[in-house]
Amino acid sequence: MPCTTPFRVALGALLTVLTLGALAACGDRPQPDASRPELPFPPRAFEPPSTARRDGHDEPAGRVVRIGGAPEGIAVDPRTGAVGVAVGGPRHTFAILAPDTLAVRRTLALGADARHVQAGDAGFLVPLEPIDRLAIVPGGGAAVRTVQVGDEPHDAAQVGADIVVTDEFGEAVSVVRGGRRRATVAVDVQPGGVAAVSTHQAAVVSVRANTIAVLDLRTLAVGPSQNAGYGPSHVVALPDGRAFVADTRGDAVLEYATRPRLKALRRLGGVGAPYGLAVDARRGRLWVTDVRGGRLLLVDVRRAGAPRVIRRWTAVDQPNSVAVAPSTGAAYVAGARGGLVQRIATDGAGD
C-alpha cells in the first residue's frame, strides 16, 4: 500500500531533524590542536630527528676532537674520570678517552654497535642491540665481559647491586647480578630509557607505549605507569628520586617525583627536540641535547623553583648523547654525524 501524504511529511521532518542534529554534533567536535604533535596509529617509537645543517659560521663550542666512526653513547667513569664512547661503524669499537684532552687512550672491540652507555660499578654498561648482550667495559680499559640479556637491549643502569637492562623488543627488562641474568620482568611495550631512582628502584620509559613506570628490585614488581608525553626516549634521575624524561616528539623535558609514588610534576618546554640527558647531582643541573637544533642546554633543576634553562651552546652534529663528570661538572657530547666528541666546561668558557 502506498504511503499517505501525512506520513511522508512526518518522515521527511524526522529525517531533517536527524540530519541537522548530526551536523550540529559534527560541528561541536573539538578541532585538532596544531600546537600538539600528531600521534601515529598504531603507536611507534620516535627516533631523533636529524640536526639541521649549519652554514659553517656556527661552530661547536668548547674542545672538539675527531675520533672517527659514529660516536653514539657516552659516559664518564666516576672513579677514574675516563670518558667512554661507543663508536658505531664497521669495527664496532669502544673508545676510552682522556677527560681533559679527549685523546684516545685505548680502543676495544665490542662485536656489535651500541647506542647508549652508562657508568656502572664495574665499569661502562654497553647494551649491544644486534647480539642481545650487555657488555661491561672496565674504566681502565681491561678486557670486555658480556652477559646474555633479552631482545635488543637498548639502555642499562646500575641500581644498587643490580644492573637493569631494557630489552626494547622483548617488552621486558633484564635484571643482571654477579655476571648473570637473575630475572626478566615484563613492562610496557618497547622499553627504552632506564635510570636508578633509589638503591632498589628504577624508572623505566617505554617509548612505544609513551609511559613511565617504577620497578622495585626487591619484589620485582612494576608500579602503575603514567603518561610520558608524546614520544619519550630517555630518562635520568637525581638522588632525591626526581626523574627527568626527554619527550623528544613533544619538544619538552618532563619532571616526575617517584617518592612516595610516581607523580608528574612539571613540563619544561622551549628545549627543541631533547634526546640525550645527563644529570649533575652535585650541582643540581641537567644537561640536555637538542638534536634538531644541534644545541646543548644546561638546566637548573635544584628543588627551589621550577626547572629553567640557564645556558645554551652549539653542539656537534647529531648530538644524540651527553655525559657529565661528577668531579669537574664538565659535559661531554657524542656527535653521531661527523665522528666528533665535544667537551664543555661548566663555567661556560670551554677549553
C-alpha positions as CSV (number, residue, x, y, z in Angstrom):
1,M,0.0,0.0,0.0
2,P,1.5,3.4,-0.9
3,C,2.4,5.8,1.9
4,T,0.0,8.5,2.7
5,T,0.9,12.2,2.3
6,P,0.8,12.9,6.1
7,F,3.2,10.0,6.7
8,R,5.6,11.2,4.0
9,V,5.6,14.7,5.6
10,A,6.3,13.3,9.1
11,L,9.0,11.1,7.7
12,G,10.7,14.0,5.9
13,A,10.5,16.2,9.0
14,L,12.1,13.4,11.1
15,L,14.9,12.9,8.6
16,T,15.6,16.7,8.6
17,V,15.8,16.8,12.4
18,L,18.2,13.9,12.5
19,T,20.4,15.3,9.7
20,L,20.6,18.7,11.4
21,G,21.4,17.1,14.7
22,A,24.2,15.1,13.2
23,L,25.6,18.2,11.5
24,A,25.5,20.1,14.8
25,A,27.2,17.3,16.6
26,C,30.0,17.2,14.0
27,G,30.3,20.9,14.2
28,D,30.8,20.7,18.0
29,R,33.7,18.3,17.8
30,P,36.9,19.8,19.1
31,Q,39.3,20.7,16.3
32,P,42.9,19.3,16.3
33,D,45.4,21.4,18.3
34,A,48.1,22.5,15.9
35,S,50.5,23.1,18.8
36,R,50.5,19.4,19.7
37,P,52.2,16.7,17.7
38,E,50.1,14.3,15.7
39,L,50.5,10.8,17.1
40,P,50.8,7.8,14.8
41,F,48.5,4.8,14.9
42,P,49.4,2.2,15.7
43,P,51.8,3.8,18.1
44,R,55.5,3.6,17.3
45,A,58.7,4.8,18.9
46,F,60.1,8.2,17.9
47,E,63.6,8.3,16.6
48,P,65.6,11.5,17.0
49,P,65.4,14.0,14.1
50,S,68.5,14.9,12.2
51,T,70.4,18.0,13.2
52,A,69.8,20.9,10.8
53,R,72.8,21.6,8.5
54,R,74.8,24.6,9.5
55,D,76.2,27.4,7.3
56,G,79.8,27.0,8.7
57,H,79.7,30.0,10.9
58,D,78.1,28.3,13.9
59,E,81.0,26.2,15.2
60,P,80.6,23.8,18.1
61,A,81.7,25.3,21.5
62,G,84.5,24.0,23.8
63,R,87.1,21.4,22.8
64,V,86.1,19.3,19.8
65,V,88.1,16.2,18.8
66,R,87.5,13.9,15.8
67,I,87.7,10.2,16.8
68,G,86.0,8.9,13.6
69,G,83.2,6.5,13.1
70,A,79.7,7.3,14.5
71,P,80.1,8.1,18.3
72,E,76.7,7.4,19.9
73,G,76.6,6.5,23.6
74,I,78.9,8.3,26.0
75,A,79.5,8.2,29.8
76,V,82.1,9.1,32.4
77,D,83.6,6.7,34.9
78,P,83.2,8.5,38.3
79,R,86.3,6.7,39.8
80,T,88.9,7.2,37.0
81,G,87.3,10.2,35.2
82,A,87.8,8.4,31.9
83,V,85.3,9.1,29.1
84,G,83.9,6.0,27.4
85,V,82.3,6.2,23.9
86,A,80.6,3.6,21.8
87,V,81.8,4.1,18.3
88,G,79.5,2.7,15.6
89,G,80.8,1.6,12.3
90,P,82.3,-1.5,10.7
91,R,84.7,-2.1,13.5
92,H,82.1,-1.8,16.4
93,T,84.6,-0.4,18.9
94,F,84.6,1.3,22.3
95,A,87.0,4.2,22.9
96,I,88.3,5.3,26.3
97,L,89.3,9.0,26.2
98,A,91.3,11.3,28.5
99,P,88.9,13.6,30.2
100,D,90.8,16.8,29.5
101,T,92.3,16.4,26.1
102,L,89.9,13.8,24.7
103,A,92.9,11.8,23.4
104,V,92.1,8.2,22.7
105,R,93.8,6.1,25.4
106,R,92.5,2.7,24.3
107,T,90.2,1.1,21.8
108,L,88.4,-2.2,22.4
109,A,86.3,-4.4,20.2
110,L,82.7,-4.8,21.1
111,G,81.5,-7.2,18.4
112,A,78.4,-5.1,17.6
113,D,77.2,-1.5,17.7
114,A,75.8,0.2,20.8
115,R,73.5,3.2,21.0
116,H,73.8,4.1,24.7
117,V,76.3,3.9,27.5
118,Q,76.0,4.4,31.3
119,A,78.6,4.1,34.1
120,G,78.2,1.2,36.5
121,D,80.1,-0.2,39.5
122,A,82.3,-2.5,37.4
123,G,82.8,0.0,34.5
124,F,80.8,1.1,31.5
125,L,77.5,-0.6,30.8
126,V,77.1,-1.0,27.0
127,P,74.0,-2.8,25.6
128,L,74.7,-4.5,22.3
129,E,71.4,-4.5,20.5
130,P,72.2,-6.7,17.4
131,I,73.5,-9.6,19.5
132,D,71.3,-9.4,22.7
133,R,74.1,-9.0,25.1
134,L,75.2,-6.4,27.7
135,A,78.9,-5.5,27.6
136,I,80.7,-4.4,30.7
137,V,83.9,-2.4,29.9
138,P,86.2,-1.6,32.9
139,G,87.1,2.1,33.1
140,G,90.8,1.2,33.0
141,G,90.4,-0.5,29.6
142,A,90.7,-4.1,30.6
143,A,89.0,-7.0,28.8
144,V,85.3,-6.6,27.9
145,R,82.9,-9.0,29.5
146,T,79.4,-9.7,28.2
147,V,76.2,-11.1,29.6
148,Q,73.2,-12.6,27.7
149,V,70.1,-10.5,28.1
150,G,66.8,-10.1,26.2
151,D,65.7,-9.0,22.8
152,E,67.6,-5.9,21.5
153,P,68.9,-4.3,24.8
154,H,68.8,-0.6,24.4
155,D,69.9,1.0,27.8
156,A,71.2,-0.1,31.1
157,A,71.5,1.4,34.6
158,Q,73.2,0.4,37.8
159,V,70.6,0.1,40.6
160,G,72.2,-1.0,43.9
161,A,73.7,-4.4,43.4
162,D,71.8,-5.0,40.1
163,I,72.0,-3.8,36.5
164,V,68.7,-3.2,34.9
165,V,68.7,-3.6,31.1
166,T,65.8,-2.5,28.9
167,D,65.0,-5.3,26.3
168,E,63.4,-3.0,23.8
169,F,61.7,-5.6,21.7
170,G,61.2,-8.1,24.4
171,E,58.6,-5.9,26.3
172,A,60.7,-6.6,29.4
173,V,63.7,-5.7,31.4
174,S,66.6,-8.0,32.3
175,V,67.9,-7.8,35.9
176,V,71.6,-8.8,36.0
177,R,73.7,-9.5,39.1
178,G,77.0,-11.1,39.5
179,G,77.6,-11.5,35.8
180,R,74.4,-13.3,35.0
181,R,70.7,-12.5,34.4
182,R,68.7,-13.3,37.5
183,A,65.3,-12.2,36.4
184,T,63.2,-10.9,33.5
185,V,60.3,-8.6,34.3
186,A,57.5,-7.6,31.9
187,V,56.9,-3.9,31.3
188,D,55.0,-1.7,28.9
189,V,55.7,-2.0,25.1
190,Q,59.2,-1.2,23.9
191,P,61.2,-0.1,27.0
192,G,63.9,2.4,26.1
193,G,65.4,4.5,28.8
194,V,66.2,3.4,32.3
195,A,67.6,5.2,35.4
196,A,68.1,4.4,39.1
197,V,65.8,6.5,41.3
198,S,67.0,4.8,44.6
199,T,69.2,2.0,45.6
200,H,66.5,-0.5,44.8
201,Q,64.2,1.2,42.3
202,A,64.5,2.0,38.6
203,A,62.4,4.3,36.4
204,V,61.7,2.7,33.0
205,V,60.4,4.6,30.0
206,S,58.5,2.6,27.3
207,V,59.0,4.5,24.1
208,R,56.1,2.9,22.2
209,A,53.6,3.0,25.0
210,N,54.6,6.5,25.9
211,T,54.7,5.7,29.6
212,I,57.0,5.8,32.6
213,A,56.9,3.3,35.5
214,V,58.9,2.3,38.5
215,L,60.4,-1.2,39.1
216,D,61.2,-2.3,42.6
217,L,64.2,-4.7,42.6
218,R,63.3,-6.1,46.0
219,T,60.0,-7.5,44.8
220,L,60.5,-7.4,41.0
221,A,57.1,-5.6,40.9
222,V,56.3,-2.8,38.5
223,G,54.1,0.0,39.8
224,P,51.3,1.7,37.9
225,S,52.6,3.6,34.8
226,Q,51.9,7.2,33.9
227,N,51.9,9.1,30.6
228,A,55.4,10.3,29.5
229,G,54.4,12.7,26.8
230,Y,54.1,12.4,23.0
231,G,57.3,10.5,22.3
232,P,59.7,9.9,25.2
233,S,63.2,8.5,24.7
234,H,65.4,8.6,27.7
235,V,65.3,9.2,31.5
236,V,67.8,10.3,34.2
237,A,67.3,10.8,37.9
238,L,68.6,12.7,40.9
239,P,69.3,11.1,44.3
240,D,66.1,12.7,45.7
241,G,64.1,10.4,43.4
242,R,63.1,13.0,40.8
243,A,63.2,11.7,37.3
244,F,63.5,13.7,34.1
245,V,62.3,12.3,30.8
246,A,63.2,13.6,27.3
247,D,59.9,13.9,25.4
248,T,61.5,14.0,22.0
249,R,58.4,14.1,19.9
250,G,56.7,16.6,22.3
251,D,59.7,19.0,22.4
252,A,59.8,19.0,26.2
253,V,61.5,17.7,29.3
254,L,59.1,16.2,31.9
255,E,59.8,16.0,35.6
256,Y,58.4,13.3,37.9
257,A,58.5,12.5,41.6
258,T,59.0,8.8,42.4
259,R,58.6,9.0,46.2
260,P,56.4,8.0,47.8
261,R,54.7,7.3,44.5
262,L,55.1,8.1,40.8
263,K,53.7,11.6,40.1
264,A,54.0,14.1,37.3
265,L,55.4,17.4,38.5
266,R,56.3,19.8,35.7
267,R,56.9,20.2,31.9
268,L,59.8,22.3,30.6
269,G,59.3,23.4,27.0
270,G,61.5,25.5,24.8
271,V,64.2,22.9,24.6
272,G,63.9,21.9,20.9
273,A,63.9,18.2,20.4
274,P,65.5,16.8,23.6
275,Y,67.2,13.4,23.3
276,G,70.4,13.0,25.3
277,L,70.2,13.6,29.0
278,A,72.8,13.7,31.8
279,V,72.3,14.8,35.4
280,D,74.9,16.6,37.6
281,A,73.6,15.7,41.1
282,R,76.3,17.6,42.9
283,R,75.4,20.9,41.3
284,G,71.7,20.4,40.7
285,R,72.0,20.6,36.9
286,L,70.6,18.7,34.0
287,W,72.3,18.6,30.6
288,V,70.0,18.2,27.5
289,T,70.9,17.8,23.9
290,D,68.5,19.4,21.3
291,V,69.2,17.1,18.4
292,R,67.1,19.1,15.9
293,G,68.8,22.4,16.7
294,G,72.2,21.0,17.4
295,R,72.4,22.6,20.8
296,L,73.5,21.7,24.3
297,L,71.3,23.1,27.1
298,L,72.1,23.5,30.8
299,V,69.0,23.4,33.0
300,D,68.8,24.3,36.7
301,V,66.9,21.5,38.5
302,R,67.6,22.5,42.1
303,R,64.5,21.9,44.2
304,A,63.9,25.6,44.8
305,G,61.8,26.6,41.9
306,A,60.8,25.0,38.5
307,P,63.5,23.8,36.1
308,R,64.8,26.6,33.8
309,V,67.3,26.7,31.0
310,I,70.3,28.8,32.1
311,R,72.7,28.4,29.2
312,R,72.9,27.2,25.6
313,W,75.9,26.1,23.5
314,T,76.3,25.0,19.9
315,A,76.9,21.2,19.9
316,V,78.5,18.8,17.4
317,D,76.3,17.4,14.7
318,Q,73.7,14.9,15.7
319,P,74.3,15.2,19.5
320,N,72.5,12.0,20.5
321,S,74.2,11.5,23.8
322,V,75.7,13.6,26.6
323,A,77.5,12.8,29.8
324,V,78.8,14.8,32.8
325,A,81.9,14.3,35.0
326,P,80.8,14.4,38.7
327,S,84.1,15.8,39.9
328,T,84.5,18.7,37.5
329,G,81.0,19.2,36.1
330,A,82.3,19.2,32.6
331,A,79.9,17.9,29.9
332,Y,80.8,15.5,27.0
333,V,78.8,15.2,23.8
334,A,79.0,12.5,21.2
335,G,78.3,13.6,17.6
336,A,76.9,10.6,15.7
337,R,77.3,12.5,12.4
338,G,80.9,13.6,11.8
339,G,82.7,11.4,14.3
340,L,83.3,14.1,16.8
341,V,83.4,14.3,20.6
342,Q,83.0,17.6,22.4
343,R,83.9,18.8,25.9
344,I,82.3,21.9,27.5
345,A,83.4,23.2,30.9
346,T,80.7,24.1,33.4
347,D,81.9,27.7,33.7
348,G,80.9,28.1,30.0
349,A,84.4,29.1,29.0
350,G,85.0,25.9,27.0
351,D,88.7,24.8,26.7
